[in-house]
Amino acid sequence: MTEHEGGPSARDLEEGRLLKELEAIHRTRHETLLHGSDDALVTHTKRMNELEHEYVRRHPQRAQTASRTRSGARARTSDES
């Protein structure tokens, strides 16, 4: 397994571990943004991007909620007017 500053390579993680890592990094994102050093924020962002890109690579056909797309957001905005 390839190790680097942010933990094991996302590509090397088994599916369950990848999901746990994603949950953990999203849970800590706001705290890092508000209170982390510049270096901590850069490291956190790089690791988050690595994990997210690996998830999308593995799941290119993942289910997408219509309201989370541009057209769905536009429809929601026009309905609220």
Biopython code that builds the backbone (N, CA, C, O; Angstrom):
import numpy as np
from Bio.PDB.StructureBuilder import StructureBuilder

atoms = [
    (1, "MET", "N", (0.856, -1.184, 0.000)),
    (1, "MET", "CA", (0.000, 0.000, 0.000)),
    (1, "MET", "C", (0.895, 1.237, 0.000)),
    (1, "MET", "O", (1.819, 1.329, 0.808)),
    (2, "THR", "N", (0.639, 2.157, -0.868)),
    (2, "THR", "CA", (1.417, 3.379, -0.943)),
    (2, "THR", "C", (0.993, 4.326, 0.175)),
    (2, "THR", "O", (-0.184, 4.662, 0.300)),
    (3, "GLU", "N", (1.949, 4.750, 0.979)),
    (3, "GLU", "CA", (1.666, 5.702, 2.049)),
    (3, "GLU", "C", (2.185, 7.073, 1.621)),
    (3, "GLU", "O", (3.190, 7.171, 0.916)),
    (4, "HIS", "N", (1.509, 8.107, 2.043)),
    (4, "HIS", "CA", (1.978, 9.470, 1.808)),
    (4, "HIS", "C", (1.521, 10.316, 2.970)),
    (4, "HIS", "O", (0.918, 9.806, 3.914)),
    (5, "GLU", "N", (1.795, 11.582, 2.915)),
    (5, "GLU", "CA", (1.537, 12.485, 4.034)),
    (5, "GLU", "C", (0.101, 12.411, 4.551)),
    (5, "GLU", "O", (-0.115, 12.538, 5.757)),
    (6, "GLY", "N", (-0.879, 12.212, 3.683)),
    (6, "GLY", "CA", (-2.277, 12.235, 4.081)),
    (6, "GLY", "C", (-2.877, 10.882, 4.383)),
    (6, "GLY", "O", (-4.095, 10.780, 4.535)),
    (7, "GLY", "N", (-2.070, 9.837, 4.475)),
    (7, "GLY", "CA", (-2.603, 8.509, 4.725)),
    (7, "GLY", "C", (-2.404, 7.627, 3.516)),
    (7, "GLY", "O", (-1.738, 8.025, 2.560)),
    (8, "PRO", "N", (-2.973, 6.429, 3.543)),
    (8, "PRO", "CA", (-2.803, 5.525, 2.406)),
    (8, "PRO", "C", (-3.428, 6.120, 1.141)),
    (8, "PRO", "O", (-4.404, 6.867, 1.207)),
    (9, "SER", "N", (-2.858, 5.781, 0.017)),
    (9, "SER", "CA", (-3.399, 6.248, -1.255)),
    (9, "SER", "C", (-4.872, 5.864, -1.369)),
    (9, "SER", "O", (-5.252, 4.740, -1.042)),
    (10, "ALA", "N", (-5.682, 6.784, -1.825)),
    (10, "ALA", "CA", (-7.122, 6.521, -1.963)),
    (10, "ALA", "C", (-7.369, 5.340, -2.892)),
    (10, "ALA", "O", (-8.304, 4.569, -2.679)),
    (11, "ARG", "N", (-6.557, 5.196, -3.896)),
    (11, "ARG", "CA", (-6.713, 4.108, -4.862)),
    (11, "ARG", "C", (-6.511, 2.739, -4.203)),
    (11, "ARG", "O", (-7.057, 1.736, -4.662)),
    (12, "ASP", "N", (-5.730, 2.710, -3.137)),
    (12, "ASP", "CA", (-5.437, 1.452, -2.444)),
    (12, "ASP", "C", (-6.485, 1.073, -1.399)),
    (12, "ASP", "O", (-6.454, -0.038, -0.869)),
    (13, "LEU", "N", (-7.397, 1.972, -1.101)),
    (13, "LEU", "CA", (-8.385, 1.703, -0.056)),
    (13, "LEU", "C", (-9.483, 0.776, -0.560)),
    (13, "LEU", "O", (-9.953, 0.914, -1.690)),
    (14, "GLU", "N", (-9.888, -0.169, 0.283)),
    (14, "GLU", "CA", (-11.060, -0.968, -0.071)),
    (14, "GLU", "C", (-12.294, -0.090, 0.098)),
    (14, "GLU", "O", (-12.239, 0.940, 0.770)),
    (15, "GLU", "N", (-13.382, -0.485, -0.497)),
    (15, "GLU", "CA", (-14.584, 0.364, -0.603)),
    (15, "GLU", "C", (-15.084, 0.890, 0.744)),
    (15, "GLU", "O", (-15.364, 2.081, 0.878)),
    (16, "GLY", "N", (-15.197, 0.018, 1.729)),
    (16, "GLY", "CA", (-15.694, 0.453, 3.035)),
    (16, "GLY", "C", (-14.787, 1.482, 3.692)),
    (16, "GLY", "O", (-15.262, 2.437, 4.306)),
    (17, "ARG", "N", (-13.494, 1.285, 3.563)),
    (17, "ARG", "CA", (-12.535, 2.224, 4.147)),
    (17, "ARG", "C", (-12.577, 3.563, 3.407)),
    (17, "ARG", "O", (-12.467, 4.618, 4.032)),
    (18, "LEU", "N", (-12.736, 3.525, 2.085)),
    (18, "LEU", "CA", (-12.847, 4.765, 1.316)),
    (18, "LEU", "C", (-14.052, 5.570, 1.799)),
    (18, "LEU", "O", (-13.948, 6.780, 1.999)),
    (19, "LEU", "N", (-15.178, 4.916, 1.985)),
    (19, "LEU", "CA", (-16.375, 5.616, 2.452)),
    (19, "LEU", "C", (-16.182, 6.187, 3.856)),
    (19, "LEU", "O", (-16.627, 7.300, 4.135)),
    (20, "LYS", "N", (-15.526, 5.440, 4.740)),
    (20, "LYS", "CA", (-15.267, 5.943, 6.096)),
    (20, "LYS", "C", (-14.339, 7.148, 6.059)),
    (20, "LYS", "O", (-14.550, 8.120, 6.785)),
    (21, "GLU", "N", (-13.317, 7.086, 5.219)),
    (21, "GLU", "CA", (-12.393, 8.223, 5.085)),
    (21, "GLU", "C", (-13.123, 9.456, 4.555)),
    (21, "GLU", "O", (-12.884, 10.568, 5.026)),
    (22, "LEU", "N", (-14.012, 9.267, 3.578)),
    (22, "LEU", "CA", (-14.795, 10.384, 3.041)),
    (22, "LEU", "C", (-15.698, 10.989, 4.105)),
    (22, "LEU", "O", (-15.776, 12.211, 4.236)),
    (23, "GLU", "N", (-16.376, 10.143, 4.861)),
    (23, "GLU", "CA", (-17.242, 10.643, 5.935)),
    (23, "GLU", "C", (-16.437, 11.445, 6.947)),
    (23, "GLU", "O", (-16.861, 12.522, 7.364)),
    (24, "ALA", "N", (-15.290, 10.932, 7.340)),
    (24, "ALA", "CA", (-14.460, 11.608, 8.343)),
    (24, "ALA", "C", (-13.943, 12.949, 7.826)),
    (24, "ALA", "O", (-13.956, 13.940, 8.556)),
    (25, "ILE", "N", (-13.492, 12.986, 6.581)),
    (25, "ILE", "CA", (-12.919, 14.230, 6.071)),
    (25, "ILE", "C", (-13.995, 15.295, 5.869)),
    (25, "ILE", "O", (-13.740, 16.481, 6.077)),
    (26, "HIS", "N", (-15.196, 14.879, 5.465)),
    (26, "HIS", "CA", (-16.282, 15.854, 5.337)),
    (26, "HIS", "C", (-16.726, 16.351, 6.705)),
    (26, "HIS", "O", (-17.088, 17.518, 6.855)),
    (27, "ARG", "N", (-16.702, 15.483, 7.691)),
    (27, "ARG", "CA", (-17.103, 15.861, 9.049)),
    (27, "ARG", "C", (-16.136, 16.901, 9.636)),
    (27, "ARG", "O", (-16.555, 17.761, 10.411)),
    (28, "THR", "N", (-14.852, 16.829, 9.274)),
    (28, "THR", "CA", (-13.851, 17.734, 9.851)),
    (28, "THR", "C", (-13.560, 18.959, 8.981)),
    (28, "THR", "O", (-12.775, 19.820, 9.379)),
    (29, "ARG", "N", (-14.173, 19.050, 7.816)),
    (29, "ARG", "CA", (-13.853, 20.128, 6.881)),
    (29, "ARG", "C", (-14.104, 21.524, 7.451)),
    (29, "ARG", "O", (-13.232, 22.390, 7.376)),
    (30, "HIS", "N", (-15.269, 21.743, 8.010)),
    (30, "HIS", "CA", (-15.626, 23.080, 8.496)),
    (30, "HIS", "C", (-14.671, 23.537, 9.603)),
    (30, "HIS", "O", (-14.222, 24.684, 9.614)),
    (31, "GLU", "N", (-14.372, 22.638, 10.518)),
    (31, "GLU", "CA", (-13.455, 22.959, 11.613)),
    (31, "GLU", "C", (-12.062, 23.313, 11.076)),
    (31, "GLU", "O", (-11.419, 24.243, 11.563)),
    (32, "THR", "N", (-11.611, 22.569, 10.078)),
    (32, "THR", "CA", (-10.305, 22.855, 9.489)),
    (32, "THR", "C", (-10.314, 24.202, 8.777)),
    (32, "THR", "O", (-9.349, 24.961, 8.872)),
    (33, "LEU", "N", (-11.374, 24.498, 8.081)),
    (33, "LEU", "CA", (-11.485, 25.783, 7.388)),
    (33, "LEU", "C", (-11.456, 26.941, 8.376)),
    (33, "LEU", "O", (-10.756, 27.930, 8.155)),
    (34, "LEU", "N", (-12.204, 26.825, 9.449)),
    (34, "LEU", "CA", (-12.296, 27.927, 10.408)),
    (34, "LEU", "C", (-11.079, 28.064, 11.306)),
    (34, "LEU", "O", (-10.678, 29.178, 11.640)),
    (35, "HIS", "N", (-10.490, 26.948, 11.698)),
    (35, "HIS", "CA", (-9.487, 27.008, 12.761)),
    (35, "HIS", "C", (-8.143, 26.380, 12.420)),
    (35, "HIS", "O", (-7.211, 26.465, 13.220)),
    (36, "GLY", "N", (-8.017, 25.753, 11.259)),
    (36, "GLY", "CA", (-6.746, 25.120, 10.900)),
    (36, "GLY", "C", (-5.751, 26.121, 10.347)),
    (36, "GLY", "O", (-6.123, 27.194, 9.871)),
    (37, "SER", "N", (-4.484, 25.754, 10.417)),
    (37, "SER", "CA", (-3.436, 26.585, 9.815)),
    (37, "SER", "C", (-3.576, 26.518, 8.287)),
    (37, "SER", "O", (-4.311, 25.690, 7.749)),
    (38, "ASP", "N", (-2.861, 27.403, 7.614)),
    (38, "ASP", "CA", (-2.879, 27.365, 6.148)),
    (38, "ASP", "C", (-2.392, 26.005, 5.633)),
    (38, "ASP", "O", (-2.958, 25.449, 4.692)),
    (39, "ASP", "N", (-1.340, 25.483, 6.260)),
    (39, "ASP", "CA", (-0.824, 24.168, 5.855)),
    (39, "ASP", "C", (-1.851, 23.069, 6.091)),
    (39, "ASP", "O", (-2.003, 22.174, 5.259)),
    (40, "ALA", "N", (-2.556, 23.128, 7.216)),
    (40, "ALA", "CA", (-3.576, 22.117, 7.518)),
    (40, "ALA", "C", (-4.690, 22.169, 6.485)),
    (40, "ALA", "O", (-5.181, 21.128, 6.047)),
    (41, "LEU", "N", (-5.088, 23.361, 6.097)),
    (41, "LEU", "CA", (-6.155, 23.504, 5.112)),
    (41, "LEU", "C", (-5.718, 22.972, 3.744)),
    (41, "LEU", "O", (-6.495, 22.306, 3.059)),
    (42, "VAL", "N", (-4.489, 23.261, 3.351)),
    (42, "VAL", "CA", (-3.973, 22.753, 2.071)),
    (42, "VAL", "C", (-3.922, 21.227, 2.098)),
    (42, "VAL", "O", (-4.350, 20.577, 1.144)),
    (43, "THR", "N", (-3.407, 20.656, 3.174)),
    (43, "THR", "CA", (-3.312, 19.196, 3.298)),
    (43, "THR", "C", (-4.696, 18.565, 3.287)),
    (43, "THR", "O", (-4.919, 17.556, 2.618)),
    (44, "HIS", "N", (-5.624, 19.159, 4.028)),
    (44, "HIS", "CA", (-6.993, 18.650, 4.106)),
    (44, "HIS", "C", (-7.653, 18.686, 2.728)),
    (44, "HIS", "O", (-8.318, 17.731, 2.327)),
    (45, "THR", "N", (-7.468, 19.783, 2.013)),
    (45, "THR", "CA", (-8.056, 19.939, 0.682)),
    (45, "THR", "C", (-7.492, 18.906, -0.294)),
    (45, "THR", "O", (-8.244, 18.302, -1.058)),
    (46, "LYS", "N", (-6.187, 18.703, -0.275)),
    (46, "LYS", "CA", (-5.571, 17.716, -1.167)),
    (46, "LYS", "C", (-6.114, 16.320, -0.889)),
    (46, "LYS", "O", (-6.452, 15.583, -1.816)),
    (47, "ARG", "N", (-6.197, 15.959, 0.395)),
    (47, "ARG", "CA", (-6.684, 14.617, 0.749)),
    (47, "ARG", "C", (-8.158, 14.462, 0.383)),
    (47, "ARG", "O", (-8.564, 13.424, -0.139)),
    (48, "MET", "N", (-8.958, 15.492, 0.657)),
    (48, "MET", "CA", (-10.371, 15.433, 0.315)),
    (48, "MET", "C", (-10.549, 15.255, -1.193)),
    (48, "MET", "O", (-11.360, 14.440, -1.632)),
    (49, "ASN", "N", (-9.797, 16.009, -1.978)),
    (49, "ASN", "CA", (-9.870, 15.887, -3.435)),
    (49, "ASN", "C", (-9.464, 14.496, -3.893)),
    (49, "ASN", "O", (-10.107, 13.917, -4.769)),
    (50, "GLU", "N", (-8.401, 13.957, -3.308)),
    (50, "GLU", "CA", (-7.951, 12.621, -3.677)),
    (50, "GLU", "C", (-9.038, 11.581, -3.401)),
    (50, "GLU", "O", (-9.320, 10.735, -4.249)),
    (51, "LEU", "N", (-9.642, 11.648, -2.222)),
    (51, "LEU", "CA", (-10.688, 10.694, -1.853)),
    (51, "LEU", "C", (-11.920, 10.844, -2.743)),
    (51, "LEU", "O", (-12.477, 9.849, -3.207)),
    (52, "GLU", "N", (-12.343, 12.075, -2.978)),
    (52, "GLU", "CA", (-13.527, 12.311, -3.806)),
    (52, "GLU", "C", (-13.303, 11.866, -5.253)),
    (52, "GLU", "O", (-14.186, 11.257, -5.858)),
    (53, "HIS", "N", (-12.136, 12.164, -5.803)),
    (53, "HIS", "CA", (-11.854, 11.746, -7.175)),
    (53, "HIS", "C", (-11.838, 10.223, -7.286)),
    (53, "HIS", "O", (-12.298, 9.669, -8.285)),
    (54, "GLU", "N", (-11.317, 9.550, -6.275)),
    (54, "GLU", "CA", (-11.304, 8.094, -6.306)),
    (54, "GLU", "C", (-12.724, 7.539, -6.238)),
    (54, "GLU", "O", (-13.048, 6.574, -6.931)),
    (55, "TYR", "N", (-13.566, 8.141, -5.411)),
    (55, "TYR", "CA", (-14.955, 7.684, -5.324)),
    (55, "TYR", "C", (-15.663, 7.845, -6.676)),
    (55, "TYR", "O", (-16.349, 6.931, -7.135)),
    (56, "VAL", "N", (-15.492, 8.998, -7.301)),
    (56, "VAL", "CA", (-16.128, 9.256, -8.599)),
    (56, "VAL", "C", (-15.553, 8.322, -9.673)),
    (56, "VAL", "O", (-16.291, 7.854, -10.540)),
    (57, "ARG", "N", (-14.252, 8.048, -9.623)),
    (57, "ARG", "CA", (-13.639, 7.120, -10.578)),
    (57, "ARG", "C", (-14.274, 5.730, -10.463)),
    (57, "ARG", "O", (-14.545, 5.072, -11.468)),
    (58, "ARG", "N", (-14.503, 5.302, -9.225)),
    (58, "ARG", "CA", (-15.080, 3.974, -9.004)),
    (58, "ARG", "C", (-16.574, 3.925, -9.317)),
    (58, "ARG", "O", (-17.111, 2.865, -9.638)),
    (59, "HIS", "N", (-17.232, 5.059, -9.223)),
    (59, "HIS", "CA", (-18.694, 5.097, -9.367)),
    (59, "HIS", "C", (-19.126, 6.148, -10.390)),
    (59, "HIS", "O", (-19.832, 7.093, -10.036)),
    (60, "PRO", "N", (-18.720, 6.003, -11.638)),
    (60, "PRO", "CA", (-19.069, 7.023, -12.635)),
    (60, "PRO", "C", (-20.574, 7.084, -12.904)),
    (60, "PRO", "O", (-21.080, 8.118, -13.340)),
    (61, "GLN", "N", (-21.280, 6.010, -12.652)),
    (61, "GLN", "CA", (-22.724, 5.972, -12.898)),
    (61, "GLN", "C", (-23.514, 6.089, -11.596)),
    (61, "GLN", "O", (-24.647, 5.616, -11.511)),
    (62, "ARG", "N", (-22.917, 6.721, -10.581)),
    (62, "ARG", "CA", (-23.603, 6.834, -9.289)),
    (62, "ARG", "C", (-24.940, 7.550, -9.451)),
    (62, "ARG", "O", (-25.109, 8.387, -10.338)),
    (63, "ALA", "N", (-25.869, 7.211, -8.596)),
    (63, "ALA", "CA", (-27.200, 7.834, -8.633)),
    (63, "ALA", "C", (-27.068, 9.321, -8.317)),
    (63, "ALA", "O", (-26.360, 9.712, -7.389)),
    (64, "GLN", "N", (-27.749, 10.125, -9.089)),
    (64, "GLN", "CA", (-27.715, 11.571, -8.868)),
    (64, "GLN", "C", (-29.133, 12.057, -8.626)),
    (64, "GLN", "O", (-30.055, 11.731, -9.374)),
    (65, "THR", "N", (-29.290, 12.830, -7.587)),
    (65, "THR", "CA", (-30.585, 13.400, -7.265)),
    (65, "THR", "C", (-30.833, 14.599, -8.173)),
    (65, "THR", "O", (-29.971, 15.469, -8.302)),
    (66, "ALA", "N", (-31.997, 14.648, -8.798)),
    (66, "ALA", "CA", (-32.297, 15.714, -9.768)),
    (66, "ALA", "C", (-32.098, 17.107, -9.173)),
    (66, "ALA", "O", (-31.609, 18.004, -9.860)),
    (67, "SER", "N", (-32.465, 17.298, -7.927)),
    (67, "SER", "CA", (-32.342, 18.626, -7.322)),
    (67, "SER", "C", (-30.890, 19.030, -7.090)),
    (67, "SER", "O", (-30.614, 20.193, -6.797)),
    (68, "ARG", "N", (-29.941, 18.069, -7.220)),
    (68, "ARG", "CA", (-28.526, 18.364, -7.028)),
    (68, "ARG", "C", (-27.821, 18.646, -8.349)),
    (68, "ARG", "O", (-26.597, 18.779, -8.370)),
    (69, "THR", "N", (-28.566, 18.740, -9.454)),
    (69, "THR", "CA", (-28.001, 19.086, -10.751)),
    (69, "THR", "C", (-28.300, 20.553, -11.051)),
    (69, "THR", "O", (-29.127, 21.163, -10.373)),
    (70, "ARG", "N", (-27.649, 21.118, -12.041)),
    (70, "ARG", "CA", (-27.901, 22.515, -12.399)),
    (70, "ARG", "C", (-29.347, 22.735, -12.810)),
    (70, "ARG", "O", (-29.988, 23.686, -12.364)),
    (71, "SER", "N", (-29.860, 21.854, -13.664)),
    (71, "SER", "CA", (-31.239, 22.039, -14.130)),
    (71, "SER", "C", (-32.221, 21.883, -12.967)),
    (71, "SER", "O", (-33.219, 22.600, -12.900)),
    (72, "GLY", "N", (-31.949, 20.966, -12.067)),
    (72, "GLY", "CA", (-32.819, 20.786, -10.907)),
    (72, "GLY", "C", (-32.777, 22.005, -9.987)),
    (72, "GLY", "O", (-33.802, 22.424, -9.449)),
    (73, "ALA", "N", (-31.595, 22.562, -9.817)),
    (73, "ALA", "CA", (-31.466, 23.764, -8.978)),
    (73, "ALA", "C", (-32.193, 24.946, -9.626)),
    (73, "ALA", "O", (-32.842, 25.731, -8.934)),
    (74, "ARG", "N", (-32.085, 25.073, -10.936)),
    (74, "ARG", "CA", (-32.796, 26.154, -11.635)),
    (74, "ARG", "C", (-34.301, 25.994, -11.487)),
    (74, "ARG", "O", (-35.021, 26.968, -11.269)),
    (75, "ALA", "N", (-34.770, 24.755, -11.607)),
    (75, "ALA", "CA", (-36.206, 24.505, -11.473)),
    (75, "ALA", "C", (-36.665, 24.846, -10.053)),
    (75, "ALA", "O", (-37.732, 25.429, -9.857)),
    (76, "ARG", "N", (-35.851, 24.475, -9.075)),
    (76, "ARG", "CA", (-36.192, 24.760, -7.686)),
    (76, "ARG", "C", (-36.244, 26.264, -7.451)),
    (76, "ARG", "O", (-37.136, 26.751, -6.755)),
    (77, "THR", "N", (-35.296, 27.008, -8.023)),
    (77, "THR", "CA", (-35.251, 28.462, -7.864)),
    (77, "THR", "C", (-36.456, 29.124, -8.525)),
    (77, "THR", "O", (-37.035, 30.050, -7.957)),
    (78, "SER", "N", (-36.835, 28.673, -9.696)),
    (78, "SER", "CA", (-37.974, 29.288, -10.384)),
    (78, "SER", "C", (-39.294, 28.943, -9.662)),
    (78, "SER", "O", (-40.235, 29.735, -9.695)),
    (79, "ASP", "N", (-39.366, 27.781, -9.019)),
    (79, "ASP", "CA", (-40.550, 27.408, -8.245)),
    (79, "ASP", "C", (-40.698, 28.264, -6.995)),
    (79, "ASP", "O", (-41.811, 28.512, -6.532)),
    (80, "GLU", "N", (-39.559, 28.720, -6.447)),
    (80, "GLU", "CA", (-39.571, 29.499, -5.217)),
    (80, "GLU", "C", (-39.904, 30.962, -5.467)),
    (80, "GLU", "O", (-40.244, 31.685, -4.530)),
    (81, "SER", "N", (-39.814, 31.411, -6.719)),
    (81, "SER", "CA", (-40.056, 32.832, -7.048)),
    (81, "SER", "C", (-41.512, 33.200, -6.961)),
    (81, "SER", "O", (-41.874, 34.350, -7.208)),
]
sb = StructureBuilder()
sb.init_structure("model")
sb.init_model(0)
sb.init_chain("A")
sb.init_seg("    ")
for serial, (resi, resn, name, xyz) in enumerate(atoms, 1):
    if name == "N":
        sb.init_residue(resn, " ", resi, " ")
    sb.init_atom(name, np.array(xyz, "f"), 0.0, 1.0, " ", f" {name:<3s}", serial, name[0])
structure = sb.get_structure()
